[in-house]
Amino acid sequence: MKSNTIADLLSKENTLQDVEIKGWVRTFRANRFIALNDGSTINNIQCVVDFENTDEAILKRITTGAAVHVKGSLTESQGKGQSVEVQVSSIKILGDSDPETFPIQPKKHSFEFLRENAHLRTRTSTFSAVMRLRSSLSFAIHKYFNENGFYYMHTPIITGSDAEGAGEMFRVSNLDAKNPPLDEKGNVNYKEDFFGKETNLTVSGQLEAEAYAMSLGKVYTFGPTFRAENSNTSRHLAEFWMIEPEVAFMDLAGNMDLAEDFMKSVLSYILKHNREDLEFLENRLLDEEKTKPQAERSEMSLIEKVKFVVDNNFKRVSYTEAIDILKNSKPNKKKKFKYIIDQWGADLQSEHERYLVEKHFNCPVILFDYPANIKAFYMRLNEDGKTVRAMDILFPGIGEMVGGSQREERLDVLKEKMKALDIDEEELWWYLDLRKYGTAVHSGFGLGFERLVMFATGMGNIRDVIPFPRTPQNAEF
């Protein structure tokens, strides 16, 4: 007989069948009731041991964290809280767990403590739910692009270009760190390095995705990206995952349509397939909110927030219009914003983005046509010469979720922008080639996957939505 999953057993109505389960003990009480979990669901199944006819040496080994193999029959449950339980006919200990040293005891642990035990934190209900949702979101992303005619491409992780122009990159080198070879000027001679030039870990796959879009039409990349930003906040990681579609012959309006449809589709998927995990995380969040002052509590529950995105049309507003709204808003006039909006050209902060979504429009918002000087070099310059065809999608509770643009397809304009920002043409010769040979309007966007997982799970710290977070001074596990 093959093993059953707990998710499968709890969804069945036909009892009185023989079953086999393998899983980890969450609790064992009264020498009789095992709460067993195998990771397939947020729910445990109760396994009832006939302790009078079970070897005492075995009973002593049934401890929190132990891996066990249970055989028995599925019956209607006598107790509250579950519809079925397993009457155990035999139990085998597959792996012992010392109750004195096992860190994940059946009690409330702080997230900080669980980060220090990230290899075991998915043994808790909260983190198993988060990681199942992460998996479902990942699948829904691939499903959406596959069904909409996109090709999945793997962009390089090691690159010679800085797509964002931010300069916060991790260097990749196999030169002797203590005694690197020097050139005539006394600088490190990267010609002797493994790749014959300076290379780094990628901050974005966008530029390479553009190259493929200009031959395959519709492509996307979904992979790890890296930022050497020494930022120890709840919103930053040094290693995170990015979803970046690029589409040939698509303008900014098409890009906004695509991004809205994509976000709604992916979030609809988890509403349908991860209901129990969402409900558990929603209840966790409600308990957490009770400890906060009323003013800091969210007006929407977790599932309401997700539905808010799925059910509402996204409002499209120009940056210029948004600045006017913010300038004349009550919190701005009464100096309630931490960053006061007093002039056009300001870089919007999370508080401004959330005000537009949650207070002013009461729906997700797409801002477009941003000032050129606060956006990247590859964004298409508008006819006014001062704004670019950029767009950001703003969500409740989190602010910016997606950033994208129509790309600059005109060779002369792109060269001018690169020159103004001191970006080496020789370094991006191939990127300029795309504008020489069959250039066309094209667009794309980027979505930080962990930010999406934070939104969908209600977790407040980005370190809690990735299996093993990489942050300044921390590369544990």
C-alpha positions as CSV (number, residue, x, y, z in Angstrom):
1,M,0.0,0.0,0.0
2,K,1.4,3.4,-0.9
3,S,1.5,6.2,1.7
4,N,-1.4,8.7,1.8
5,T,-0.9,12.4,2.3
6,I,-2.7,14.0,5.1
7,A,-4.3,16.5,2.7
8,D,-5.7,13.6,0.8
9,L,-7.1,11.9,3.9
10,L,-8.7,15.0,5.2
11,S,-10.5,15.6,1.9
12,K,-12.0,12.1,1.7
13,E,-15.4,11.2,3.0
14,N,-15.1,7.5,2.9
15,T,-13.9,6.3,6.3
16,L,-13.1,2.7,7.5
17,Q,-10.3,2.2,5.1
18,D,-6.7,1.1,5.8
19,V,-4.2,3.9,5.5
20,E,-0.5,4.6,5.8
21,I,1.0,8.0,6.6
22,K,4.5,9.2,7.1
23,G,5.0,12.5,8.8
24,W,6.4,14.5,11.8
25,V,5.0,14.6,15.2
26,R,3.7,18.1,16.2
27,T,2.4,17.0,19.6
28,F,1.8,13.8,21.6
29,R,-0.5,14.1,24.5
30,A,-2.0,11.7,27.1
31,N,0.3,9.0,25.8
32,R,-2.4,8.5,23.2
33,F,-3.1,11.3,20.7
34,I,-0.5,12.2,18.0
35,A,-1.0,15.4,16.0
36,L,0.8,14.4,12.8
37,N,1.8,16.7,9.9
38,D,3.5,15.8,6.6
39,G,3.7,19.3,5.0
40,S,0.9,18.6,2.5
41,T,-1.6,20.8,4.4
42,I,-1.8,23.3,7.2
43,N,-3.9,20.8,9.1
44,N,-2.6,18.0,11.3
45,I,-4.3,14.6,11.5
46,Q,-5.0,13.0,14.8
47,C,-3.6,9.5,15.2
48,V,-5.0,7.6,18.2
49,V,-2.6,5.1,19.7
50,D,-3.7,2.1,21.7
51,F,-1.1,2.8,24.4
52,E,-2.0,-0.3,26.5
53,N,-1.0,-2.6,23.6
54,T,2.0,-0.5,22.4
55,D,5.6,-1.1,23.5
56,E,6.5,1.5,26.1
57,A,9.9,1.9,24.5
58,I,8.1,3.1,21.3
59,L,5.8,5.4,23.2
60,K,8.8,7.1,24.8
61,R,10.2,7.8,21.3
62,I,7.0,9.5,20.1
63,T,8.2,13.1,20.7
64,T,7.7,16.5,19.0
65,G,9.8,16.5,15.8
66,A,10.1,12.8,15.5
67,A,9.4,11.3,12.0
68,V,7.0,8.3,12.2
69,H,5.3,5.8,9.9
70,V,1.8,5.1,10.9
71,K,-0.5,2.3,9.7
72,G,-4.2,2.2,10.8
73,S,-7.8,2.8,9.7
74,L,-9.4,6.1,8.9
75,T,-12.5,6.6,11.1
76,E,-14.9,9.3,12.0
77,S,-13.4,11.4,14.8
78,Q,-15.0,11.4,18.2
79,G,-13.3,14.6,19.3
80,K,-13.9,18.2,18.2
81,G,-11.8,20.0,15.5
82,Q,-11.5,17.3,13.0
83,S,-13.9,15.1,11.0
84,V,-11.6,12.0,10.7
85,E,-8.8,10.4,12.7
86,V,-6.5,7.4,12.3
87,Q,-6.9,4.5,14.7
88,V,-3.3,3.3,14.8
89,S,-2.6,-0.4,14.3
90,S,1.2,-0.1,14.1
91,I,3.7,2.8,14.4
92,K,7.4,2.8,13.4
93,I,9.8,5.6,14.5
94,L,11.7,6.6,11.4
95,G,13.8,9.3,13.0
96,D,14.0,10.3,16.7
97,S,13.9,13.9,18.0
98,D,15.4,14.7,21.3
99,P,12.7,16.7,23.2
100,E,15.4,18.4,25.3
101,T,17.2,20.0,22.3
102,F,14.6,20.2,19.4
103,P,14.1,24.0,18.9
104,I,10.6,24.0,17.5
105,Q,8.5,23.1,20.6
106,P,4.7,23.3,20.5
107,K,4.6,26.9,21.8
108,K,4.7,30.4,20.3
109,H,8.2,31.3,18.9
110,S,9.3,34.7,17.8
111,F,10.0,35.1,14.1
112,E,13.5,36.3,15.0
113,F,14.1,32.9,16.8
114,L,12.7,31.0,13.8
115,R,15.0,32.9,11.4
116,E,17.9,31.6,13.5
117,N,16.4,28.1,12.9
118,A,15.4,28.6,9.3
119,H,16.2,25.0,8.5
120,L,13.4,23.9,10.8
121,R,11.0,26.8,10.7
122,T,8.8,25.1,8.1
123,R,7.8,22.6,10.8
124,T,5.6,25.4,12.1
125,S,2.1,26.1,10.7
126,T,2.9,29.7,9.8
127,F,6.0,29.0,7.7
128,S,4.6,25.8,6.1
129,A,1.6,27.9,5.0
130,V,3.9,30.7,3.7
131,M,6.1,28.3,1.7
132,R,3.1,26.4,0.2
133,L,1.7,29.8,-1.0
134,R,5.2,30.7,-2.4
135,S,5.1,27.5,-4.4
136,S,1.6,28.1,-5.6
137,L,2.4,31.7,-6.7
138,S,5.5,30.5,-8.5
139,F,3.4,27.8,-10.4
140,A,0.7,30.3,-11.2
141,I,3.2,32.7,-12.7
142,H,4.6,30.1,-15.1
143,K,1.1,28.9,-15.9
144,Y,0.0,32.4,-16.8
145,F,2.9,33.1,-19.1
146,N,2.7,29.6,-20.7
147,E,-1.0,30.0,-21.5
148,N,-0.5,33.5,-22.9
149,G,2.2,32.5,-25.5
150,F,5.3,33.6,-23.6
151,Y,8.7,31.7,-23.9
152,Y,10.5,31.2,-20.6
153,M,14.2,32.1,-20.9
154,H,17.1,31.9,-18.4
155,T,19.0,35.1,-18.3
156,P,22.7,35.1,-17.1
157,I,23.4,35.2,-13.4
158,I,27.0,36.4,-14.1
159,T,27.0,39.6,-16.1
160,G,29.2,42.5,-17.2
161,S,26.5,45.1,-17.2
162,D,24.6,47.0,-14.5
163,A,21.0,47.1,-15.9
164,E,19.8,49.5,-13.2
165,G,22.7,51.8,-13.2
166,A,22.7,51.7,-9.4
167,G,26.2,50.2,-9.0
168,E,25.3,48.1,-6.0
169,M,26.6,44.8,-7.4
170,F,28.4,41.8,-6.1
171,R,31.7,41.3,-7.9
172,V,32.5,37.9,-9.3
173,S,36.2,37.2,-9.5
174,N,38.8,34.4,-9.2
175,L,41.7,36.7,-8.8
176,D,43.9,36.4,-5.7
177,A,42.1,38.8,-3.3
178,K,45.3,39.6,-1.4
179,N,47.6,40.0,-4.3
180,P,45.6,40.7,-7.5
181,P,47.5,41.4,-10.7
182,L,47.9,45.2,-11.5
183,D,48.0,47.1,-14.7
184,E,50.5,49.9,-15.6
185,K,48.4,52.4,-13.7
186,G,48.4,50.3,-10.6
187,N,44.7,49.3,-10.9
188,V,43.5,45.7,-10.7
189,N,44.0,44.1,-14.1
190,Y,40.7,42.4,-14.8
191,K,42.0,41.2,-18.2
192,E,43.7,38.4,-16.2
193,D,40.4,37.5,-14.4
194,F,38.4,34.4,-15.3
195,F,36.2,36.2,-17.8
196,G,38.8,38.7,-19.0
197,K,36.8,41.7,-17.7
198,E,35.0,42.9,-14.6
199,T,31.9,40.8,-13.9
200,N,29.1,40.8,-11.3
201,L,26.1,39.0,-10.1
202,T,23.0,40.2,-12.0
203,V,20.6,42.8,-10.6
204,S,18.1,42.2,-13.4
205,G,17.6,40.0,-16.4
206,Q,15.8,42.7,-18.3
207,L,18.4,43.8,-20.9
208,E,18.9,40.2,-22.0
209,A,15.2,39.5,-22.0
210,E,14.8,42.5,-24.4
211,A,17.2,40.9,-26.8
212,Y,15.1,37.7,-26.9
213,A,11.8,39.6,-27.1
214,M,13.2,41.2,-30.3
215,S,13.3,37.8,-32.0
216,L,10.9,35.6,-30.1
217,G,8.2,38.2,-29.5
218,K,7.0,37.4,-26.0
219,V,9.4,36.2,-23.3
220,Y,9.8,36.2,-19.6
221,T,12.6,35.5,-17.1
222,F,12.0,34.4,-13.5
223,G,15.2,33.9,-11.6
224,P,17.5,35.1,-8.8
225,T,18.9,38.6,-8.7
226,F,21.3,40.3,-6.3
227,R,21.8,43.7,-4.8
228,A,24.9,44.6,-2.7
229,E,22.9,47.2,-0.8
230,N,23.9,47.4,2.8
231,S,20.3,47.8,3.9
232,N,19.1,46.0,7.0
233,T,15.4,46.6,6.7
234,S,12.3,44.4,6.6
235,R,11.9,45.1,2.9
236,H,15.4,44.3,1.5
237,L,17.3,41.2,0.7
238,A,20.7,40.7,-1.0
239,E,19.4,37.8,-3.0
240,F,15.8,37.7,-4.3
241,W,13.8,36.5,-7.2
242,M,12.4,38.6,-10.1
243,I,9.7,38.0,-12.7
244,E,10.5,40.1,-15.8
245,P,8.4,39.7,-19.0
246,E,9.4,41.6,-22.2
247,V,7.1,41.9,-25.3
248,A,7.9,43.2,-28.8
249,F,5.5,45.6,-30.5
250,M,3.8,46.5,-27.2
251,D,3.5,50.1,-26.0
252,L,3.0,51.4,-22.4
253,A,-0.8,50.9,-22.6
254,G,-0.4,47.3,-23.5
255,N,2.2,46.9,-20.8
256,M,-0.3,48.2,-18.2
257,D,-3.0,45.8,-19.5
258,L,-0.6,42.9,-19.3
259,A,0.6,43.7,-15.8
260,E,-3.0,44.1,-14.5
261,D,-4.2,40.9,-16.1
262,F,-1.2,39.0,-14.8
263,M,-1.5,40.2,-11.2
264,K,-5.2,39.4,-11.1
265,S,-4.7,35.9,-12.6
266,V,-1.9,34.9,-10.2
267,L,-3.8,36.1,-7.1
268,S,-7.0,34.5,-8.3
269,Y,-5.1,31.2,-8.4
270,I,-4.2,31.2,-4.7
271,L,-7.7,32.3,-3.7
272,K,-8.9,29.2,-5.4
273,H,-6.1,26.7,-4.5
274,N,-4.7,27.9,-1.1
275,R,-7.8,28.8,0.8
276,E,-6.9,27.0,4.1
277,D,-3.4,28.5,4.2
278,L,-4.8,32.0,3.5
279,E,-7.4,31.7,6.2
280,F,-4.8,30.5,8.7
281,L,-2.5,33.4,7.8
282,E,-5.4,35.8,7.9
283,N,-6.3,34.7,11.5
284,R,-2.6,35.0,12.5
285,L,-2.6,38.6,11.1
286,L,-5.8,39.5,13.0
287,D,-4.3,38.3,16.3
288,E,-1.1,40.4,15.5
289,E,-3.2,43.5,14.7
290,K,-4.9,43.3,18.0
291,T,-1.6,44.2,19.7
292,K,-1.3,47.4,17.6
293,P,-2.8,50.8,18.3
294,Q,-6.1,51.3,16.3
295,A,-4.6,53.8,14.0
296,E,-1.9,51.3,12.8
297,R,-4.3,48.5,12.1
298,S,-5.2,47.5,8.6
299,E,-8.7,48.4,7.4
300,M,-8.8,45.2,5.3
301,S,-8.2,41.5,6.3
302,L,-5.6,39.5,4.3
303,I,-8.2,37.8,2.0
304,E,-10.0,41.2,1.5
305,K,-6.7,42.7,0.4
306,V,-6.1,40.0,-2.2
307,K,-9.7,40.2,-3.4
308,F,-9.4,44.0,-3.5
309,V,-6.7,43.5,-6.2
310,V,-8.6,40.8,-8.1
311,D,-12.0,42.4,-8.1
312,N,-11.2,46.1,-8.8
313,N,-10.1,47.7,-12.1
314,F,-6.7,49.4,-11.6
315,K,-7.0,53.2,-11.8
316,R,-4.5,54.7,-14.3
317,V,-3.2,58.1,-13.2
318,S,-0.3,60.2,-14.5
319,Y,2.5,61.1,-12.1
320,T,1.7,64.8,-12.6
321,E,-1.9,64.2,-11.6
322,A,-0.8,62.2,-8.6
323,I,1.5,65.0,-7.4
324,D,-1.4,67.4,-7.6
325,I,-3.6,65.1,-5.6
326,L,-0.9,64.5,-3.0
327,K,0.0,68.2,-2.8
328,N,-3.6,69.1,-2.0
329,S,-4.2,66.1,0.3
330,K,-5.1,66.6,4.0
331,P,-2.0,64.7,5.3
332,N,0.3,66.8,3.2
333,K,-1.3,70.1,4.2
334,K,-1.3,69.1,7.9
335,K,2.3,67.8,7.6
336,K,1.2,64.3,8.5
337,F,3.4,62.8,5.7
338,K,7.0,62.1,6.8
339,Y,8.0,63.3,3.3
340,I,6.1,66.4,2.4
341,I,5.2,66.8,-1.3
342,D,5.9,70.4,-2.3
343,Q,7.0,70.1,-6.0
344,W,6.8,68.2,-9.2
345,G,9.8,65.8,-9.5
346,A,9.6,64.3,-6.0
347,D,10.3,60.6,-5.8
348,L,7.1,59.1,-4.2
349,Q,7.5,57.2,-1.0
350,S,5.4,54.2,0.3
351,E,3.2,56.6,2.4
352,H,2.2,58.5,-0.7
353,E,1.6,55.4,-2.8
354,R,-0.6,53.9,0.0
355,Y,-2.6,57.1,0.4
356,L,-3.4,57.1,-3.3
357,V,-4.5,53.4,-3.2
358,E,-6.2,53.2,0.2
359,K,-7.6,56.6,0.8
360,H,-8.0,58.6,-2.5
361,F,-8.9,56.1,-5.2
362,N,-9.8,53.0,-3.1
363,C,-8.5,50.6,-5.7
364,P,-5.1,49.5,-7.1
365,V,-3.4,52.3,-8.9
366,I,-1.1,52.4,-11.9
367,L,1.0,55.6,-12.0
368,F,2.6,56.4,-15.4
369,D,4.8,59.1,-17.1
370,Y,7.3,59.7,-14.4
371,P,10.1,62.4,-14.4
372,A,13.0,61.1,-16.5
373,N,15.6,62.0,-13.9
374,I,14.2,59.6,-11.3
375,K,14.0,56.6,-13.7
376,A,16.4,54.3,-15.5
377,F,18.2,55.1,-18.8
378,Y,16.4,52.5,-20.9
379,M,12.9,54.0,-20.5
380,R,11.4,55.8,-23.5
381,L,11.5,59.5,-23.4
382,N,8.1,61.3,-24.0
383,E,7.7,64.1,-26.4
384,D,7.7,66.6,-23.6
385,G,11.4,65.8,-23.1
386,K,11.1,65.6,-19.3
387,T,9.0,62.5,-18.6
388,V,9.4,58.8,-19.6
389,R,6.9,56.1,-20.4
390,A,7.3,54.4,-17.1
391,M,4.6,52.8,-14.9
392,D,4.4,51.6,-11.3
393,I,1.5,49.5,-9.9
394,L,0.6,50.3,-6.4
395,F,-1.1,47.9,-4.0
396,P,-2.8,48.4,-0.6
397,G,-0.6,47.9,2.5
398,I,2.6,47.7,0.5
399,G,2.9,50.5,-2.0
400,E,4.8,49.7,-5.2
401,M,4.4,46.2,-6.4
402,V,5.4,46.3,-10.1
403,G,7.7,48.7,-12.0
404,G,7.9,48.7,-15.8
405,S,8.2,50.9,-18.9
406,Q,8.1,51.1,-22.6
407,R,11.7,50.8,-23.6
408,E,13.6,53.4,-25.6
409,E,13.7,52.0,-29.1
410,R,15.3,55.0,-30.9
411,L,19.1,54.6,-31.2
412,D,20.0,58.3,-31.2
413,V,17.9,59.0,-28.1
414,L,19.2,56.0,-26.2
415,K,22.8,57.0,-27.0
416,E,22.1,60.5,-25.7
417,K,20.6,59.2,-22.4
418,M,23.6,56.8,-21.9
419,K,26.0,59.6,-22.5
420,A,24.3,61.9,-20.0
421,L,24.5,59.1,-17.4
422,D,28.1,58.2,-18.3
423,I,27.1,54.6,-19.3
424,D,29.8,53.1,-21.5
425,E,28.6,52.4,-25.1
426,E,31.2,49.7,-25.6
427,E,29.9,47.8,-22.6
428,L,26.4,47.7,-24.0
429,W,27.3,47.5,-27.7
430,W,24.9,44.5,-28.2
431,Y,22.0,46.4,-26.5
432,L,22.5,49.2,-29.0
433,D,22.6,46.7,-31.8
434,L,19.0,45.9,-31.0
435,R,18.1,49.5,-32.0
436,K,20.2,49.2,-35.2
437,Y,18.7,46.0,-36.7
438,G,14.9,46.0,-36.9
439,T,14.1,48.1,-33.9
440,A,10.5,48.3,-32.7
441,V,8.4,49.5,-29.8
442,H,8.7,47.1,-27.0
443,S,7.9,47.0,-23.3
444,G,8.2,45.0,-20.1
445,F,8.0,45.1,-16.3
446,G,9.7,43.7,-13.2
447,L,8.1,42.2,-10.1
448,G,10.1,41.3,-7.0
449,F,8.7,37.9,-6.2
450,E,9.2,38.1,-2.5
451,R,7.2,41.4,-2.4
452,L,4.3,39.5,-4.0
453,V,4.6,36.7,-1.5
454,M,4.6,39.3,1.4
455,F,1.4,40.8,0.0
456,A,-0.3,37.4,-0.4
457,T,0.7,36.0,3.0
458,G,0.5,39.2,5.1
459,M,4.0,38.7,6.4
460,G,5.7,41.9,7.5
461,N,9.3,41.0,7.0
462,I,10.7,39.9,3.6
463,R,13.1,37.5,5.4
464,D,10.1,35.4,6.3
465,V,8.9,34.7,2.7
466,I,12.2,33.2,1.3
467,P,13.5,29.9,2.5
468,F,17.0,31.0,3.5
469,P,17.4,34.8,3.5
470,R,20.6,36.5,2.5
471,T,21.1,39.9,4.2
472,P,24.1,42.0,5.3
473,Q,26.3,40.0,7.7
474,N,24.1,36.9,7.2
475,A,24.7,34.0,4.9
476,E,23.7,31.3,7.3
477,F,22.5,27.9,6.0
